Amino acid sequence: MGVDQRDAILIAYPDQVRQAGEATLQTLRRFCRRHLSGVLNAIHLLPFYPFSSDDGFSVIDYRGIAPGLGGWEDIRSLGTSFLLMFDAVINHISAESAWFQAYLQDEHPYRDFFIEVEPGTDLSLVARPRTLPLLTPFTTHSGVKLVWTTFSPDQIDLNYRNPAVLLEIVDLLLFYAQQGANFIRLDAIAYLWKEPGTACIHLSQTHQVIQLFRAILNEIAPHVQLITETNVPHLDNIAYFGDGENEAQLVYNFALPPLILHTLHIGDARALTRWTSGLRLPSNRITFFNFLASHDGVGVNPARGILSEAEIEQLVQRVQERGGLVSYKTNPDGSHSPYELNVDYFDALLDPGADPAAELQVERFIAAHAIMFSMVGVPGIYFHSLFGSRGWLEGVRQSGHNRAINRQKLDLGELESQLAAVGSLRSRVFQRLARLLAIRAGQAAFHPYGEQRVLEFGRAIYAHLRISPDGLEKVLCLHNVSRRDQHVELDLASLGGSSALELVSGEGISQERTTVHLRPYQFYWTLLNG
């Protein structure tokens, strides 16, 4: 199974919308069928398993459904209307899981399911995505043991040196395929293999495990595609494509969210143009998973090596000025540096003090998504972005966690009322984004395996030419990233066309040479006719 231009994936929690007295998966299914059929065709269901912390990413039971959500039959029912992505949270498992509780009692076979470290072991080279301690002491039946916990004391890393662990996880992936998964997201997969004396990230053994998963799924469930979630610098990230045949079919394009923020904040597309000009894919059967927002906010690490440290510092400051929060990681020397910007993407682009409903603010937000939708890859849209949500600071106060800022769960009636209100922020954002997705779905030039030629029309314009895999269809995409009017001189003949049709407005262009006038944050997606 491949992907094409009709594929677009909603990122949503299983209890994203709620109605009293109803299992939330049923509420989500009803909402999505009512409002999203024909808008997008796939849903990434964030973890729906029983969990103990981290909003689902500390899984107690990989094969269970959390109380109040519903059952497997509800997930399979949702899968009759939409393709589904499941999370495989397989770097770690909850401290409350049956596996870890059995480990604490020294029960076979779980004694070797986790990673014990002797006191005094030198782990100074280990890459740290958090500021919490790497090791956590636990009292077991045979005494106190130091156990590897990359992300938190409640998230216990699994020991993949033990073949029994690997077999359990392979069986789990096949179970997910059986339950209707079309995509399986390998969460935090970069940290899978541990080797003291190394950074314990991106190790060759980790890539070999992914290659094994891919080979097994190719044989038993070839319709299931793997997607790797590695919030790391770009070159490390795209290594999870392998040779283009043997690892992930999709890789999160983590550099895109901070780069587009930077571009629209300063009204200058040069960094984005330089970076996208160098994008290369190792085969024509894999592609990027493009996104701007997710439940985790905006990663900073992926921009390193693309933006300067000064530019990253300025990006962090600008997001903080807009009400965003910052999460930090621990560096090998013990210092801390920004790891993630916790902010709703609408707020991240909003001018400080501006009316969020002002047309310029909405235009900028839509322009950000127009760039993402038009790029080579499959677009992923976080629920709160699709419906123009604002940051949830009350959630941060309630939970004490920065990430809660863009994880609010919504009342079904209230959300539908806001969507029905003509001119409301939610309605305007949703209608605009839905329209762009419909245009994208209808043009073979936006195929995720098609070609992307980045063009230069000055610092205020981000532009590329998208070409269908068969070479027969071309769409020129021009995006004004600034708050000033821009004028672009086009020579259609040099792009392979003699006339054109602007897809958003429906306006025709009959002459080969023309000047396109773009208002602040306006964009043109122009179908070229030969």
Sequence and secondary structure as in RCSB ss.txt:
>XXXX:A:sequence
MGVDQRDAILIAYPDQVRQAGEATLQTLRRFCRRHLSGVLNAIHLLPFYPFSSDDGFSVIDYRGIAPGLGGWEDI
RSLGTSFLLMFDAVINHISAESAWFQAYLQDEHPYRDFFIEVEPGTDLSLVARPRTLPLLTPFTTHSGVKLVWTT
FSPDQIDLNYRNPAVLLEIVDLLLFYAQQGANFIRLDAIAYLWKEPGTACIHLSQTHQVIQLFRAILNEIAPHVQ
LITETNVPHLDNIAYFGDGENEAQLVYNFALPPLILHTLHIGDARALTRWTSGLRLPSNRITFFNFLASHDGVGV
NPARGILSEAEIEQLVQRVQERGGLVSYKTNPDGSHSPYELNVDYFDALLDPGADPAAELQVERFIAAHAIMFSM
VGVPGIYFHSLFGSRGWLEGVRQSGHNRAINRQKLDLGELESQLAAVGSLRSRVFQRLARLLAIRAGQAAFHPYG
EQRVLEFGRAIYAHLRISPDGLEKVLCLHNVSRRDQHVELDLASLGGSSALELVSGEGISQERTTVHLRPYQFYW
TLLNG
>XXXX:A:secstr
    TT  EEEE TTSEE TTS HHHHHHHHHHHHTTTT  EEEE   S EEEGGGTEES TT   TTT  HHHH
HHHTTTSEEEEEE  SEEETTSHHHHHHHTT TTGGGSB B  TT   TT   SSSS SEEEEEETTEEEEEE S
SBTTEEEB TTSHHHHHHHHHHHHHHHHTT SEEEETTGGG S  TTS  SS HHHHHHHHHHHHHHHHH TT E
EEE   S HHHHHGGGTTSSSS SEEE TTHHHHHHHHHHHT  HHHHHHHHT   SSTT EEEEES  TT EES
GGGBTTB HHHHHHHHHHHHHTT EEEEEE TTS EEEEEEE  HHHHHS TT  TTSHHHHHHHHHHHHHHHHS
SSEEEEEHHHHTT    HHHHHHHS GGGGG   EEHHHHHHHHHSTT HHHHHHHHHHHHHHHHHT GGG TTS
EEEEE S TTEEEEEEE TTS  EEEEEEE SSS EEEEEEGGGGT SEEEETTT  EE SSEEEEEE TT EEE
EEEE 
